[in-house]
Amino acid sequence: MVNFTTLNTASLALIVGNLVPIIGVLFFEWQLFPLILLYWLENIVIGVFNVFRMLTCSGSEPLLKRVFLTLFFSVHYGMFCFGHGTFVVDLFGDELDSIPAALQLISHNGMQLALIALMISHGFSFLQNYLIRGEFKKMSVSEVMFSPYRRIIVLHVFIIFGGMALQTFGVTQSGLILLAIVKIVADLIAHKIEHKKSEVK
């Protein structure tokens, strides 16, 4: 369980960033597919910050290896996100036939602020946990490279199966809010586990 009395600034920023989609559901009638699409876009934000983490970690690997693994991660993670996005569009996007067409829903639903809020929350984590608390001193570039996959795979299992359940039993405002709350809890747990591992090194 998540102990809310021990949350640091990065964890609180994560919660605040994830509350913006709930506000969108409550007051702006955001629906299932745009919400899941927003969470998919968060994967790209995670990947961008992970590139910064790979380039700034102070492991013992030679610079050439660090640069090569960063380039390899960028290509592989990009393909992973593209495949995941295509799957999300096919599963939840109704008549939409491509990721670019689906992304238009973000602007049409006024969801840019929610995406910016999620970017800020990950920026807080990068600043507080990775730089200020010195995680970059404890992790090798290989460890940093694999860290996003574990987090987003577990997280999106909850999101996709939750979305499928809503499609099956009916999409309601309360159901969308529940999905967003489940995402927050799963995200917090994954966040704490990820950063707990770096503390024991």
N, C-alpha and C positions, 0 to 999 in steps of 0.2 A: 504494500500500500504506500501511497505518497503521504509523507509527513509534511503538512503545509506550514508547520512552525519552523522548519529548517530550510525553507526555500531561499535560494540566493537571488540576486538581482536578475541573473540570466533566466532562472526558472520563472520568476514573476513576469519578466518580459515575454516569455513564451506563452504564459497564460493570457496576458493582456492581448498579445497579437492574435491569439486564437479566439478571443471573445468578439473580435470584429465580425467574423462570419456569422456568429450567433445574432448580433445586432442586425446584420443584413437579412437574415431569415425572418426575424421578428418584425422589422419595420419596412423592409424593402422587397419582401416576397421572393427572396432568392430560392431557387429550386434545386433539385437533387444534382442534376448534371453539372451546372455551373459551380456548385459547391465542391463536388469531387474533382472537377477540372482545376479549381483553385488549389486543392491539396496536391494535385499532380504537379502544378507549377512550383509548389514549394520544394519539390524534389530537385528542380533545377537550381533554386536558390541554395539548397544544401550542397549541391555539387560545386557551385561557384566558390562558396566559402571553403570547401574542402581543397580546392586547388590552391587557395591562399595558405591553407594549413600545410599542405605538402611542400610548398615552396619555402615556408618559414620554419619548419621543424628543424631542430638542431641535432638530428641523429648522426651516426658515424658514417653514413653512406657517402660515397663520393658525389660530387656535384653532378657529374654526367648521369649517374644512376638516378639521382633525384629528378633531374629534368626529364629523362626518358620515362620514368614511372608517372610523372605528372602528365606528360603527353599521352601515355597509354591510358591512364585513368580518364582523361578528358574525352578520348575517342570511345572507350568502352562504356563509360557512364552515359555518354550522349546517346549511344545506341540502345543502352538499357532503358533510358528515359523515353526514347522514341518508341520502342516496342511497348513499353508500359502505357504510354499515351495513346497509341493506336488501339490497344486493348480496351482502354477506358472509353474511347470514342465509340468503338464497335459495341460495347456492352451497354453504355448509358446514353449515347449521343443520338438516338433515334435515327433521323434521316441524314444527319451530318456524315460526310464521307471523308473528312480529313482533319488533321490537327489544326491547320491554319483556320479552317472554317469554324472549328470549335472555339478557338481562341477569341473570335469576335464576340462570343457571349460574355467574355470578361468585361469588355468595354460597354456592351449593350446593357449589362446589368449593374454597371457602376462599381465593379469589384476591384478597381485599381487600388483603392485605399486599403482594402484587406490584404492584397498582395504586398503592398509597401509595409504594412504592419508586421507581416510574417518575415519580411526581409530584415526589418529592424530587430526583431526578436532573435534571429540567427546572428545578426551583427553583435548584439549584446553578448551572446554566448561565446562568439569568437574572441571578443575583446576581453571579457571577464575570465572565462575558463581557460582559453588557450594562451592568451598573451599575458594577462596580469597574474594569473595563478600559476603560470609557467608550465602548462601542459606541453608546450612545444619543446621543452627541454627533456621530456620523459618518453616521447613517442618517436619511433622510427618512421620513415616515409612509407614503408610497407604497411605498418599498422594503420597509419592515417588513411592510406589508399582504400583499405577495405571497410573502414568504419561506417561510411554512409549506407552501404548495402544492408547491413544487419538491421539498422534502424528503420529504413524505409520499407523493407520487405515485411517486417513484423507489423509496422504501422498500417500499411496499405492492405494487409490481409483483413484487419478490422474494418477499414473504410470500405473496401470492395464488397465484403460479405454483408456489412451493414447496409450498403446501398442496394444490394440484390434483395435483401429482406424487405426494404422499403418498396422496391419495385413490385415484389410479390404480394405484399399485404396492403399496399397503398401508401403513397407519399403524402404525409401530413406535416404541418408545421412543427408539431411536437416531436414527430419522428426525426425530422431534420435537426432539431435542436439536440435530441438525444444522440444522434450520430456525431454532431460536433463536440458534445461533451465527452463521449467515448474517445474521440480523437485526442482531445486535450489530455485525458488521463493516460492513454497509451503513450502519447508523446512525452509526457512528464516522466513516466516510468523508464522509457527508452533513453531519455536524456540523462536521467540520474545514473542509470546503469553504465552508459557510455563514459561519463565523466568519473564515475567511481573507479572504473578500471585503471584510469590514468593516475589515480591517487595512490594505488598500491605499488607502483613501480619504484 
